[in-house]
Every structure is written in C-alpha cells, then in structure tokens.
C-alpha cells in the first residue's frame, strides 16, 4: 500500500467533469473516496447512456492495465468527487517488479471487469431485449 500511495495523488473532481473520455490515453487508475461517477457510452447522435454509477470504495478506469492503454468508456462525475489518482505506468512497473503485488492487483481488477461486463450486459438487455 505504501508503494501505491507513493505513486498516487488525491484529486478533487467537480460535478459534470469528464474523468475518462473513450479512446483517450488510459494513464490513471482512480480509487474513489467520495462522490459518484457515471460510466457512460455515447451512441452516435444520441445522448450518453449510463452503464453503471460508481462511488466511494469503487475503482474507476481499468483500461490502463491492457494495451493499447486507452479508455473504453466515458465517465463523468455526477457530483463533487474525491479520488486517489494512481499513475498507471508506474503501477504497471510495480506489478512487473513484484509478482505477488501484480497478481493481487490483477485479481482485484478482474473482479471489477466482471462486474462492469455484467452491468453492461444488463443495460443492453434493458435497451434491446425482447419487448412484450
């Protein structure tokens, strides 16, 4: 935790601010301390669609861990938010240097990916599932 703390900074994010923008470089992992952030997809010529909303205790921005290290979703602060912003390049280097740390971080992130995929699947079923 100390090594991760050394490569982190606390950031304040104003309501309405884009935290992640799809296809931009994924250079940070955010550990949310307070507030809420909506993870969105922006369909062509339509309003953004919220896939999931995350808050205190959640991680945001897992695209940093896999090439090409670019965000796959947009994310916007729903209200004032405080987070630890962890430098992704330095975190990848720590994971490479310490196999046990790397396994732990990647296992935790795999669980987050599973949750996000499930949320996306359920949201898509809501939108495009059979209508009666």
N, CA, C and O atoms as CSV, one atom per row, in Angstrom:
chain,resi,resn,atom,element,x,y,z
A,1,UNK,N,N,0.818,-1.199,0.000
A,1,UNK,CA,C,0.000,0.000,0.000
A,1,UNK,C,C,0.859,1.260,0.000
A,1,UNK,O,O,0.518,2.263,-0.626
A,2,UNK,N,N,1.985,1.188,0.717
A,2,UNK,CA,C,2.865,2.356,0.756
A,2,UNK,C,C,3.401,2.665,-0.637
A,2,UNK,O,O,3.451,3.828,-1.039
A,3,UNK,N,N,3.801,1.634,-1.375
A,3,UNK,CA,C,4.332,1.865,-2.727
A,3,UNK,C,C,3.270,2.441,-3.648
A,3,UNK,O,O,3.572,3.294,-4.484
A,4,UNK,N,N,2.048,1.991,-3.508
A,4,UNK,CA,C,0.960,2.537,-4.327
A,4,UNK,C,C,0.667,3.970,-3.898
A,4,UNK,O,O,0.418,4.833,-4.740
A,5,UNK,N,N,0.695,4.225,-2.605
A,5,UNK,CA,C,0.495,5.583,-2.111
A,5,UNK,C,C,1.536,6.546,-2.654
A,5,UNK,O,O,1.239,7.714,-2.908
A,6,UNK,N,N,2.750,6.058,-2.831
A,6,UNK,CA,C,3.833,6.904,-3.350
A,6,UNK,C,C,3.605,7.343,-4.797
A,6,UNK,O,O,4.176,8.341,-5.239
A,7,UNK,N,N,2.780,6.609,-5.529
A,7,UNK,CA,C,2.537,6.948,-6.940
A,7,UNK,C,C,1.112,7.471,-7.150
A,7,UNK,O,O,0.593,7.469,-8.266
A,8,UNK,N,N,0.498,7.917,-6.059
A,8,UNK,CA,C,-0.886,8.400,-6.087
A,8,UNK,C,C,-0.951,9.846,-5.646
A,8,UNK,O,O,-0.073,10.351,-4.947
A,9,UNK,N,N,-2.023,10.500,-6.078
A,9,UNK,CA,C,-2.313,11.840,-5.580
A,9,UNK,C,C,-3.817,11.962,-5.398
A,9,UNK,O,O,-4.597,11.408,-6.173
A,10,UNK,N,N,-4.213,12.691,-4.367
A,10,UNK,CA,C,-5.632,12.933,-4.147
A,10,UNK,C,C,-6.082,14.039,-5.088
A,10,UNK,O,O,-5.427,15.075,-5.206
A,11,UNK,N,N,-7.216,13.808,-5.762
A,11,UNK,CA,C,-7.738,14.797,-6.697
A,11,UNK,C,C,-9.194,15.101,-6.364
A,11,UNK,O,O,-9.942,14.235,-5.909
A,12,UNK,N,N,-9.570,16.343,-6.600
A,12,UNK,CA,C,-10.951,16.794,-6.453
A,12,UNK,C,C,-11.517,16.950,-7.866
A,12,UNK,O,O,-10.898,17.574,-8.728
A,13,UNK,N,N,-12.686,16.383,-8.088
A,13,UNK,CA,C,-13.302,16.402,-9.413
A,13,UNK,C,C,-14.662,17.085,-9.291
A,13,UNK,O,O,-15.529,16.620,-8.552
A,14,UNK,N,N,-14.843,18.172,-10.004
A,14,UNK,CA,C,-16.092,18.928,-9.949
A,14,UNK,C,C,-17.221,18.146,-10.630
A,14,UNK,O,O,-16.989,17.381,-11.566
A,15,UNK,N,N,-18.431,18.354,-10.145
A,15,UNK,CA,C,-19.604,17.733,-10.767
A,15,UNK,C,C,-19.664,18.112,-12.245
A,15,UNK,O,O,-19.437,19.266,-12.610
A,16,UNK,N,N,-19.973,17.129,-13.088
A,16,UNK,CA,C,-20.078,17.363,-14.521
A,16,UNK,C,C,-18.777,17.188,-15.280
A,16,UNK,O,O,-18.778,17.189,-16.511
A,17,UNK,N,N,-17.679,17.040,-14.577
A,17,UNK,CA,C,-16.373,16.899,-15.228
A,17,UNK,C,C,-16.194,15.494,-15.791
A,17,UNK,O,O,-16.502,14.502,-15.129
A,18,UNK,N,N,-15.689,15.422,-17.033
A,18,UNK,CA,C,-15.325,14.130,-17.597
A,18,UNK,C,C,-14.056,13.637,-16.910
A,18,UNK,O,O,-13.024,14.307,-16.940
A,19,UNK,N,N,-14.140,12.479,-16.299
A,19,UNK,CA,C,-12.982,11.862,-15.658
A,19,UNK,C,C,-12.251,11.006,-16.685
A,19,UNK,O,O,-11.021,10.997,-16.731
A,20,UNK,N,N,-13.010,10.289,-17.508
A,20,UNK,CA,C,-12.468,9.458,-18.585
A,20,UNK,C,C,-13.174,9.841,-19.880
A,20,UNK,O,O,-14.362,10.166,-19.881
A,21,UNK,N,N,-12.437,9.800,-20.972
A,21,UNK,CA,C,-13.007,10.035,-22.289
A,21,UNK,C,C,-12.601,8.867,-23.181
A,21,UNK,O,O,-11.413,8.605,-23.365
A,22,UNK,N,N,-13.583,8.171,-23.730
A,22,UNK,CA,C,-13.310,6.998,-24.557
A,22,UNK,C,C,-12.254,7.293,-25.610
A,22,UNK,O,O,-12.309,8.318,-26.290
A,23,UNK,N,N,-11.303,6.397,-25.736
A,23,UNK,CA,C,-10.206,6.391,-26.693
A,23,UNK,C,C,-9.056,7.335,-26.320
A,23,UNK,O,O,-8.064,7.400,-27.046
A,24,UNK,N,N,-9.167,8.061,-25.216
A,24,UNK,CA,C,-8.041,8.873,-24.731
A,24,UNK,C,C,-7.073,7.952,-23.987
A,24,UNK,O,O,-7.466,6.866,-23.561
A,25,UNK,N,N,-5.819,8.366,-23.824
A,25,UNK,CA,C,-4.852,7.527,-23.102
A,25,UNK,C,C,-5.333,7.201,-21.680
A,25,UNK,O,O,-5.762,8.080,-20.931
A,26,UNK,N,N,-5.249,5.924,-21.339
A,26,UNK,CA,C,-5.629,5.450,-20.001
A,26,UNK,C,C,-4.381,5.500,-19.125
A,26,UNK,O,O,-3.604,4.547,-19.064
A,27,UNK,N,N,-4.208,6.629,-18.454
A,27,UNK,CA,C,-2.961,6.860,-17.741
A,27,UNK,C,C,-3.100,6.850,-16.223
A,27,UNK,O,O,-2.126,7.103,-15.513
A,28,UNK,N,N,-4.297,6.559,-15.716
A,28,UNK,CA,C,-4.523,6.558,-14.271
A,28,UNK,C,C,-5.547,5.493,-13.894
A,28,UNK,O,O,-6.381,5.082,-14.701
A,29,UNK,N,N,-5.456,5.072,-12.661
A,29,UNK,CA,C,-6.496,4.273,-12.024
A,29,UNK,C,C,-7.022,5.143,-10.894
A,29,UNK,O,O,-6.239,5.711,-10.133
A,30,UNK,N,N,-8.331,5.250,-10.777
A,30,UNK,CA,C,-8.929,6.068,-9.739
A,30,UNK,C,C,-9.557,5.180,-8.671
A,30,UNK,O,O,-10.330,4.273,-8.979
A,31,UNK,N,N,-9.217,5.449,-7.420
A,31,UNK,CA,C,-9.880,4.829,-6.270
A,31,UNK,C,C,-10.768,5.925,-5.678
A,31,UNK,O,O,-10.269,6.902,-5.121
A,32,UNK,N,N,-12.076,5.757,-5.801
A,32,UNK,CA,C,-12.996,6.807,-5.384
A,32,UNK,C,C,-13.124,6.840,-3.863
A,32,UNK,O,O,-13.370,5.818,-3.224
A,33,UNK,N,N,-12.953,8.023,-3.304
A,33,UNK,CA,C,-13.055,8.227,-1.858
A,33,UNK,C,C,-14.421,8.779,-1.468
A,33,UNK,O,O,-14.949,8.448,-0.406
A,34,UNK,N,N,-14.989,9.618,-2.323
A,34,UNK,CA,C,-16.320,10.175,-2.084
A,34,UNK,C,C,-16.895,10.599,-3.426
A,34,UNK,O,O,-16.179,10.711,-4.420
A,35,UNK,N,N,-18.204,10.831,-3.433
A,35,UNK,CA,C,-18.860,11.259,-4.661
A,35,UNK,C,C,-19.343,10.088,-5.491
A,35,UNK,O,O,-19.301,8.934,-5.065
A,36,UNK,N,N,-19.809,10.422,-6.706
A,36,UNK,CA,C,-20.313,9.394,-7.619
A,36,UNK,C,C,-19.892,9.752,-9.040
A,36,UNK,O,O,-19.829,10.923,-9.413
A,37,UNK,N,N,-19.607,8.713,-9.820
A,37,UNK,CA,C,-19.197,8.886,-11.205
A,37,UNK,C,C,-20.028,7.947,-12.068
A,37,UNK,O,O,-20.144,6.757,-11.774
A,38,UNK,N,N,-20.606,8.492,-13.138
A,38,UNK,CA,C,-21.402,7.704,-14.078
A,38,UNK,C,C,-20.498,7.229,-15.217
A,38,UNK,O,O,-19.821,8.029,-15.862
A,39,UNK,N,N,-20.500,5.931,-15.449
A,39,UNK,CA,C,-19.765,5.349,-16.573
A,39,UNK,C,C,-20.741,5.300,-17.743
A,39,UNK,O,O,-21.838,4.754,-17.628
A,40,UNK,N,N,-20.326,5.878,-18.873
A,40,UNK,CA,C,-21.254,6.108,-19.983
A,40,UNK,C,C,-20.708,5.597,-21.316
A,40,UNK,O,O,-19.504,5.436,-21.518
A,41,UNK,N,N,-21.653,5.355,-22.199
A,41,UNK,CA,C,-21.369,5.127,-23.617
A,41,UNK,C,C,-22.099,6.236,-24.357
A,41,UNK,O,O,-23.238,6.563,-24.024
A,42,UNK,N,N,-21.459,6.806,-25.346
A,42,UNK,CA,C,-22.116,7.856,-26.123
A,42,UNK,C,C,-22.403,7.330,-27.530
A,42,UNK,O,O,-21.534,7.356,-28.402
A,43,UNK,N,N,-23.637,6.851,-27.740
A,43,UNK,CA,C,-24.001,6.364,-29.073
A,43,UNK,C,C,-23.980,7.522,-30.079
A,43,UNK,O,O,-24.239,8.666,-29.706
A,44,UNK,N,N,-23.676,7.236,-31.336
A,44,UNK,CA,C,-23.668,8.306,-32.338
A,44,UNK,C,C,-25.004,9.046,-32.372
A,44,UNK,O,O,-26.069,8.434,-32.447
A,45,UNK,N,N,-24.922,10.353,-32.316
A,45,UNK,CA,C,-26.074,11.247,-32.444
A,45,UNK,C,C,-27.170,10.996,-31.411
A,45,UNK,O,O,-28.345,11.250,-31.673
A,46,UNK,N,N,-26.776,10.492,-30.222
A,46,UNK,CA,C,-27.730,10.263,-29.148
A,46,UNK,C,C,-27.110,10.730,-27.838
A,46,UNK,O,O,-25.897,10.913,-27.737
A,47,UNK,N,N,-27.959,10.917,-26.849
A,47,UNK,CA,C,-27.488,11.312,-25.520
A,47,UNK,C,C,-26.677,10.167,-24.896
A,47,UNK,O,O,-26.928,9.001,-25.200
A,48,UNK,N,N,-25.709,10.489,-24.028
A,48,UNK,CA,C,-24.934,9.435,-23.361
A,48,UNK,C,C,-25.843,8.474,-22.596
A,48,UNK,O,O,-26.864,8.873,-22.036
A,49,UNK,N,N,-25.457,7.222,-22.586
A,49,UNK,CA,C,-26.191,6.162,-21.912
A,49,UNK,C,C,-25.370,5.714,-20.711
A,49,UNK,O,O,-24.231,5.278,-20.873
A,50,UNK,N,N,-25.928,5.815,-19.512
A,50,UNK,CA,C,-25.214,5.414,-18.300
A,50,UNK,C,C,-25.250,3.892,-18.190
A,50,UNK,O,O,-26.316,3.277,-18.178
A,51,UNK,N,N,-24.065,3.303,-18.109
A,51,UNK,CA,C,-23.930,1.853,-17.955
A,51,UNK,C,C,-23.969,1.480,-16.483
A,51,UNK,O,O,-24.618,0.510,-16.091
A,52,UNK,N,N,-23.263,2.265,-15.673
A,52,UNK,CA,C,-23.165,1.986,-14.246
A,52,UNK,C,C,-22.739,3.274,-13.544
A,52,UNK,O,O,-22.078,4.126,-14.139
A,53,UNK,N,N,-23.116,3.406,-12.296
A,53,UNK,CA,C,-22.653,4.518,-11.476
A,53,UNK,C,C,-21.839,3.937,-10.330
A,53,UNK,O,O,-22.275,2.998,-9.662
A,54,UNK,N,N,-20.653,4.499,-10.105
A,54,UNK,CA,C,-19.763,4.006,-9.053
A,54,UNK,C,C,-19.547,5.107,-8.028
A,54,UNK,O,O,-19.719,6.290,-8.322
A,55,UNK,N,N,-19.165,4.701,-6.814
A,55,UNK,CA,C,-18.978,5.668,-5.749
A,55,UNK,C,C,-17.854,5.284,-4.813
A,55,UNK,O,O,-16.977,4.493,-5.163
A,56,UNK,N,N,-17.889,5.853,-3.618
A,56,UNK,CA,C,-16.825,5.657,-2.630
A,56,UNK,C,C,-16.513,4.170,-2.454
A,56,UNK,O,O,-17.412,3.347,-2.285
A,57,UNK,N,N,-15.229,3.849,-2.495
A,57,UNK,CA,C,-14.785,2.469,-2.349
A,57,UNK,C,C,-14.623,1.728,-3.666
A,57,UNK,O,O,-14.061,0.633,-3.696
A,58,UNK,N,N,-15.110,2.316,-4.758
A,58,UNK,CA,C,-15.020,1.667,-6.064
A,58,UNK,C,C,-13.780,2.124,-6.824
A,58,UNK,O,O,-13.212,3.181,-6.547
A,59,UNK,N,N,-13.376,1.298,-7.791
A,59,UNK,CA,C,-12.293,1.648,-8.705
A,59,UNK,C,C,-12.884,2.113,-10.019
A,59,UNK,O,O,-13.928,1.626,-10.453
A,60,UNK,N,N,-12.218,3.047,-10.637
A,60,UNK,CA,C,-12.649,3.586,-11.918
A,60,UNK,C,C,-11.456,3.632,-12.847
A,60,UNK,O,O,-10.392,4.129,-12.479
A,61,UNK,N,N,-11.633,3.109,-14.061
A,61,UNK,CA,C,-10.580,3.211,-15.067
A,61,UNK,C,C,-9.661,2.021,-15.078
A,61,UNK,O,O,-8.509,2.127,-14.656
A,62,UNK,N,N,-10.144,0.879,-15.556
A,62,UNK,CA,C,-9.307,-0.318,-15.562
A,62,UNK,C,C,-8.620,-0.568,-16.902
A,62,UNK,O,O,-7.876,-1.538,-17.046
A,63,UNK,N,N,-8.861,0.294,-17.874
A,63,UNK,CA,C,-8.251,0.124,-19.200
A,63,UNK,C,C,-6.735,0.344,-19.194
A,63,UNK,O,O,-6.054,-0.024,-20.151
A,64,UNK,N,N,-6.210,0.935,-18.133
A,64,UNK,CA,C,-4.764,1.189,-18.037
A,64,UNK,C,C,-3.966,-0.104,-18.018
A,64,UNK,O,O,-2.777,-0.098,-18.338
A,65,UNK,N,N,-4.598,-1.215,-17.649
A,65,UNK,CA,C,-3.853,-2.458,-17.430
A,65,UNK,C,C,-3.583,-3.255,-18.705
A,65,UNK,O,O,-2.725,-4.138,-18.697
A,66,UNK,N,N,-4.289,-2.970,-19.796
A,66,UNK,CA,C,-4.128,-3.759,-21.015
A,66,UNK,C,C,-3.858,-2.859,-22.209
A,66,UNK,O,O,-4.502,-1.824,-22.378
A,67,UNK,N,N,-2.899,-3.263,-23.037
A,67,UNK,CA,C,-2.686,-2.484,-24.265
A,67,UNK,C,C,-3.984,-2.452,-25.060
A,67,UNK,O,O,-4.718,-3.440,-25.062
A,68,UNK,N,N,-4.280,-1.387,-25.711
A,68,UNK,CA,C,-3.434,-0.242,-26.029
A,68,UNK,C,C,-3.463,0.869,-24.984
A,68,UNK,O,O,-3.052,1.992,-25.277
A,69,UNK,N,N,-3.941,0.582,-23.764
A,69,UNK,CA,C,-3.978,1.565,-22.672
A,69,UNK,C,C,-4.765,2.817,-23.068
A,69,UNK,O,O,-4.281,3.944,-22.964
A,70,UNK,N,N,-6.009,2.572,-23.532
A,70,UNK,CA,C,-6.911,3.673,-23.887
A,70,UNK,C,C,-8.256,3.383,-23.232
A,70,UNK,O,O,-8.672,2.230,-23.122
A,71,UNK,N,N,-8.931,4.450,-22.797
A,71,UNK,CA,C,-10.223,4.272,-22.137
A,71,UNK,C,C,-11.238,3.692,-23.117
A,71,UNK,O,O,-11.244,4.046,-24.297
A,72,UNK,N,N,-12.091,2.803,-22.624
A,72,UNK,CA,C,-13.133,2.206,-23.468
A,72,UNK,C,C,-14.506,2.833,-23.229
A,72,UNK,O,O,-15.419,2.641,-24.032
A,73,UNK,N,N,-14.661,3.579,-22.134
A,73,UNK,CA,C,-15.913,4.248,-21.811
A,73,UNK,C,C,-15.616,5.705,-21.469
A,73,UNK,O,O,-14.470,6.085,-21.230
A,74,UNK,N,N,-16.660,6.496,-21.454
A,74,UNK,CA,C,-16.594,7.830,-20.869
A,74,UNK,C,C,-17.013,7.687,-19.407
A,74,UNK,O,O,-17.716,6.743,-19.046
A,75,UNK,N,N,-16.581,8.621,-18.575
A,75,UNK,CA,C,-17.047,8.664,-17.190
A,75,UNK,C,C,-17.117,10.121,-16.774
A,75,UNK,O,O,-16.204,10.903,-17.037
A,76,UNK,N,N,-18.224,10.473,-16.116
A,76,UNK,CA,C,-18.469,11.867,-15.728
A,76,UNK,C,C,-18.874,11.896,-14.253
A,76,UNK,O,O,-19.697,11.097,-13.806
A,77,UNK,N,N,-18.283,12.828,-13.509
A,77,UNK,CA,C,-18.637,12.988,-12.098
A,77,UNK,C,C,-20.085,13.461,-11.990
A,77,UNK,O,O,-20.455,14.478,-12.576
A,78,UNK,N,N,-20.890,12.731,-11.250
A,78,UNK,CA,C,-22.293,13.093,-11.052
A,78,UNK,C,C,-22.442,14.193,-10.017
A,78,UNK,O,O,-23.379,14.990,-10.069
A,79,UNK,N,N,-21.515,14.227,-9.082
A,79,UNK,CA,C,-21.478,15.270,-8.057
A,79,UNK,C,C,-20.009,15.463,-7.659
A,79,UNK,O,O,-19.154,14.719,-8.138
A,80,UNK,N,N,-19.697,16.425,-6.811
A,80,UNK,CA,C,-18.292,16.603,-6.444
A,80,UNK,C,C,-17.707,15.290,-5.920
A,80,UNK,O,O,-18.309,14.613,-5.087
A,81,UNK,N,N,-16.546,14.955,-6.417
A,81,UNK,CA,C,-15.941,13.649,-6.135
A,81,UNK,C,C,-14.483,13.832,-5.737
A,81,UNK,O,O,-13.773,14.680,-6.277
A,82,UNK,N,N,-14.062,13.024,-4.790
A,82,UNK,CA,C,-12.658,12.971,-4.387
A,82,UNK,C,C,-12.147,11.570,-4.688
A,82,UNK,O,O,-12.829,10.582,-4.419
A,83,UNK,N,N,-10.945,11.488,-5.248
A,83,UNK,CA,C,-10.381,10.186,-5.609
A,83,UNK,C,C,-8.874,10.198,-5.434
A,83,UNK,O,O,-8.238,11.252,-5.431
A,84,UNK,N,N,-8.315,9.003,-5.287
A,84,UNK,CA,C,-6.876,8.833,-5.405
A,84,UNK,C,C,-6.614,8.504,-6.870
A,84,UNK,O,O,-7.155,7.531,-7.396
A,85,UNK,N,N,-5.801,9.297,-7.518
A,85,UNK,CA,C,-5.414,9.052,-8.910
A,85,UNK,C,C,-4.050,8.372,-8.878
A,85,UNK,O,O,-3.063,8.962,-8.438
A,86,UNK,N,N,-4.006,7.142,-9.342
A,86,UNK,CA,C,-2.786,6.332,-9.295
A,86,UNK,C,C,-2.158,6.320,-10.682
A,86,UNK,O,O,-2.831,6.009,-11.665
A,87,UNK,N,N,-0.882,6.655,-10.767
A,87,UNK,CA,C,-0.151,6.711,-12.031
A,87,UNK,C,C,-0.078,5.306,-12.632
A,87,UNK,O,O,0.530,4.408,-12.048
A,88,UNK,N,N,-0.699,5.121,-13.801
A,88,UNK,CA,C,-0.829,3.800,-14.407
A,88,UNK,C,C,0.507,3.211,-14.852
A,88,UNK,O,O,0.765,2.031,-14.616
A,89,UNK,N,N,1.345,3.998,-15.483
A,89,UNK,CA,C,2.635,3.466,-15.956
A,89,UNK,C,C,3.478,2.990,-14.774
A,89,UNK,O,O,4.123,1.944,-14.842
A,90,UNK,N,N,3.467,3.751,-13.716
A,90,UNK,CA,C,4.245,3.367,-12.536
A,90,UNK,C,C,3.619,2.167,-11.829
A,90,UNK,O,O,4.333,1.338,-11.265
A,91,UNK,N,N,2.290,2.070,-11.857
A,91,UNK,CA,C,1.627,0.912,-11.257
A,91,UNK,C,C,1.945,-0.354,-12.054
A,91,UNK,O,O,2.192,-1.408,-11.468
A,92,UNK,N,N,1.939,-0.257,-13.385
A,92,UNK,CA,C,2.318,-1.419,-14.206
A,92,UNK,C,C,3.749,-1.837,-13.888
A,92,UNK,O,O,4.042,-3.030,-13.805
A,93,UNK,N,N,4.639,-0.870,-13.710
A,93,UNK,CA,C,6.035,-1.184,-13.375
A,93,UNK,C,C,6.119,-1.881,-12.017
A,93,UNK,O,O,6.878,-2.839,-11.865
A,94,UNK,N,N,5.350,-1.416,-11.029
A,94,UNK,CA,C,5.339,-2.081,-9.724
A,94,UNK,C,C,4.857,-3.523,-9.854
A,94,UNK,O,O,5.414,-4.428,-9.231
A,95,UNK,N,N,3.826,-3.732,-10.660
A,95,UNK,CA,C,3.287,-5.082,-10.860
A,95,UNK,C,C,4.324,-5.985,-11.523
A,95,UNK,O,O,4.429,-7.165,-11.188
A,96,UNK,N,N,5.089,-5.432,-12.462
A,96,UNK,CA,C,6.142,-6.207,-13.127
A,96,UNK,C,C,7.272,-6.553,-12.161
A,96,UNK,O,O,7.838,-7.644,-12.232
A,97,UNK,N,N,7.602,-5.623,-11.256
A,97,UNK,CA,C,8.698,-5.824,-10.305
A,97,UNK,C,C,8.338,-6.803,-9.195
A,97,UNK,O,O,9.202,-7.537,-8.715
A,98,UNK,N,N,7.073,-6.824,-8.782
A,98,UNK,CA,C,6.636,-7.629,-7.644
A,98,UNK,C,C,5.474,-8.515,-8.088
A,98,UNK,O,O,4.330,-8.067,-8.162
A,99,UNK,N,N,5.787,-9.781,-8.384
A,99,UNK,CA,C,4.780,-10.701,-8.934
A,99,UNK,C,C,3.587,-10.871,-7.994
A,99,UNK,O,O,2.451,-10.944,-8.462
A,100,UNK,N,N,3.816,-10.937,-6.692
A,100,UNK,CA,C,2.708,-11.118,-5.746
A,100,UNK,C,C,1.782,-9.905,-5.768
A,100,UNK,O,O,0.560,-10.053,-5.769
A,101,UNK,N,N,2.356,-8.720,-5.785
A,101,UNK,CA,C,1.558,-7.497,-5.875
A,101,UNK,C,C,0.779,-7.479,-7.187
A,101,UNK,O,O,-0.410,-7.163,-7.208
A,102,UNK,N,N,1.457,-7.819,-8.274
A,102,UNK,CA,C,0.806,-7.849,-9.583
A,102,UNK,C,C,-0.374,-8.800,-9.615
A,102,UNK,O,O,-1.439,-8.452,-10.125
A,103,UNK,N,N,-0.194,-10.007,-9.072
A,103,UNK,CA,C,-1.300,-10.972,-9.033
A,103,UNK,C,C,-2.476,-10.431,-8.235
A,103,UNK,O,O,-3.627,-10.577,-8.644
A,104,UNK,N,N,-2.189,-9.804,-7.094
A,104,UNK,CA,C,-3.259,-9.274,-6.256
A,104,UNK,C,C,-4.019,-8.163,-6.979
A,104,UNK,O,O,-5.250,-8.154,-6.991
A,105,UNK,N,N,-3.298,-7.244,-7.570
A,105,UNK,CA,C,-3.953,-6.126,-8.274
A,105,UNK,C,C,-4.762,-6.636,-9.458
A,105,UNK,O,O,-5.910,-6.231,-9.642
A,106,UNK,N,N,-4.177,-7.520,-10.263
A,106,UNK,CA,C,-4.901,-8.012,-11.429
A,106,UNK,C,C,-6.112,-8.851,-11.038
A,106,UNK,O,O,-7.123,-8.827,-11.739
A,107,UNK,N,N,-6.032,-9.591,-9.939
A,107,UNK,CA,C,-7.195,-10.358,-9.468
A,107,UNK,C,C,-8.318,-9.409,-9.048
A,107,UNK,O,O,-9.484,-9.654,-9.355
A,108,UNK,N,N,-7.971,-8.332,-8.350
A,108,UNK,CA,C,-8.986,-7.364,-7.936
A,108,UNK,C,C,-9.611,-6.678,-9.159
A,108,UNK,O,O,-10.821,-6.453,-9.208
A,109,UNK,N,N,-8.771,-6.354,-10.135
A,109,UNK,CA,C,-9.286,-5.694,-11.333
A,109,UNK,C,C,-10.122,-6.631,-12.198
A,109,UNK,O,O,-11.059,-6.190,-12.864
A,110,UNK,N,N,-9.788,-7.922,-12.192
A,110,UNK,CA,C,-10.597,-8.894,-12.936
A,110,UNK,C,C,-12.016,-8.938,-12.357
A,110,UNK,O,O,-12.986,-9.056,-13.106
A,111,UNK,N,N,-12.140,-8.844,-11.037
A,111,UNK,CA,C,-13.467,-8.816,-10.409
A,111,UNK,C,C,-14.234,-7.562,-10.824
A,111,UNK,O,O,-15.440,-7.621,-11.063
A,112,UNK,N,N,-13.544,-6.440,-10.910
A,112,UNK,CA,C,-14.186,-5.197,-11.364
A,112,UNK,C,C,-14.638,-5.351,-12.818
A,112,UNK,O,O,-15.748,-4.950,-13.170
A,113,UNK,N,N,-13.779,-5.933,-13.660
A,113,UNK,CA,C,-14.160,-6.143,-15.072
A,113,UNK,C,C,-15.399,-7.012,-15.178
A,113,UNK,O,O,-16.289,-6.734,-15.981
A,114,UNK,N,N,-15.463,-8.070,-14.367
A,114,UNK,CA,C,-16.633,-8.949,-14.394
A,114,UNK,C,C,-17.894,-8.155,-14.042
A,114,UNK,O,O,-18.918,-8.295,-14.710
A,115,UNK,N,N,-17.826,-7.327,-13.004
A,115,UNK,CA,C,-18.977,-6.513,-12.606
A,115,UNK,C,C,-19.381,-5.545,-13.709
A,115,UNK,O,O,-20.569,-5.378,-13.984
A,116,UNK,N,N,-18.399,-4.906,-14.344
A,116,UNK,CA,C,-18.713,-3.931,-15.404
A,116,UNK,C,C,-19.309,-4.615,-16.621
A,116,UNK,O,O,-20.235,-4.085,-17.235
A,117,UNK,N,N,-18.795,-5.784,-16.979
A,117,UNK,CA,C,-19.364,-6.523,-18.107
A,117,UNK,C,C,-20.803,-6.938,-17.805
A,117,UNK,O,O,-21.671,-6.865,-18.675
A,118,UNK,N,N,-21.048,-7.369,-16.578
A,118,UNK,CA,C,-22.407,-7.753,-16.184
A,118,UNK,C,C,-23.335,-6.541,-16.234
A,118,UNK,O,O,-24.456,-6.643,-16.733
A,119,UNK,N,N,-22.885,-5.402,-15.726
A,119,UNK,CA,C,-23.707,-4.187,-15.759
A,119,UNK,C,C,-24.005,-3.780,-17.195
A,119,UNK,O,O,-25.126,-3.380,-17.510
A,120,UNK,N,N,-23.007,-3.881,-18.065
A,120,UNK,CA,C,-23.202,-3.533,-19.475
A,120,UNK,C,C,-24.196,-4.493,-20.122
A,120,UNK,O,O,-25.075,-4.066,-20.870
A,121,UNK,N,N,-24.061,-5.770,-19.842
A,121,UNK,CA,C,-24.970,-6.774,-20.407
A,121,UNK,C,C,-26.403,-6.490,-19.968
A,121,UNK,O,O,-27.319,-6.508,-20.791
A,122,UNK,N,N,-26.605,-6.227,-18.670
A,122,UNK,CA,C,-27.949,-5.964,-18.170
A,122,UNK,C,C,-28.534,-4.688,-18.769
A,122,UNK,O,O,-29.723,-4.633,-19.086
A,123,UNK,N,N,-27.707,-3.678,-18.921
A,123,UNK,CA,C,-28.178,-2.416,-19.510
A,123,UNK,C,C,-28.578,-2.621,-20.967
A,123,UNK,O,O,-29.589,-2.082,-21.419
A,124,UNK,N,N,-27.787,-3.398,-21.699
A,124,UNK,CA,C,-28.115,-3.677,-23.094
A,124,UNK,C,C,-29.386,-4.517,-23.204
A,124,UNK,O,O,-30.179,-4.317,-24.124
A,125,UNK,N,N,-29.586,-5.447,-22.282
A,125,UNK,CA,C,-30.839,-6.208,-22.279
A,125,UNK,C,C,-32.028,-5.292,-22.034
A,125,UNK,O,O,-33.084,-5.462,-22.643
A,126,UNK,N,N,-31.857,-4.314,-21.135
A,126,UNK,CA,C,-32.924,-3.334,-20.902
A,126,UNK,C,C,-33.266,-2.588,-22.178
A,126,UNK,O,O,-34.437,-2.339,-22.466
A,127,UNK,N,N,-32.248,-2.234,-22.939
A,127,UNK,CA,C,-32.460,-1.425,-24.143
A,127,UNK,C,C,-32.922,-2.227,-25.348
A,127,UNK,O,O,-33.805,-1.803,-26.094
A,128,UNK,N,N,-32.310,-3.397,-25.526
A,128,UNK,CA,C,-32.525,-4.125,-26.768
A,128,UNK,C,C,-33.165,-5.490,-26.593
A,128,UNK,O,O,-33.344,-6.217,-27.570
A,129,UNK,N,N,-33.513,-5.849,-25.366
A,129,UNK,CA,C,-34.125,-7.150,-25.102
A,129,UNK,C,C,-35.507,-7.245,-25.701
A,129,UNK,O,O,-36.047,-6.254,-26.194
A,130,UNK,N,N,-36.080,-8.423,-25.662
A,130,UNK,CA,C,-37.426,-8.611,-26.226
A,130,UNK,C,C,-38.449,-7.716,-25.531
A,130,UNK,O,O,-38.409,-7.535,-24.314
A,131,UNK,N,N,-39.333,-7.178,-26.297
A,131,UNK,CA,C,-40.432,-6.354,-25.775
A,131,UNK,C,C,-41.709,-7.168,-25.871
A,131,UNK,O,O,-41.928,-7.888,-26.845
A,132,UNK,N,N,-42.535,-7.050,-24.871
A,132,UNK,CA,C,-43.814,-7.791,-24.909
A,132,UNK,C,C,-44.965,-6.842,-25.087
A,132,UNK,O,O,-46.117,-7.273,-25.142
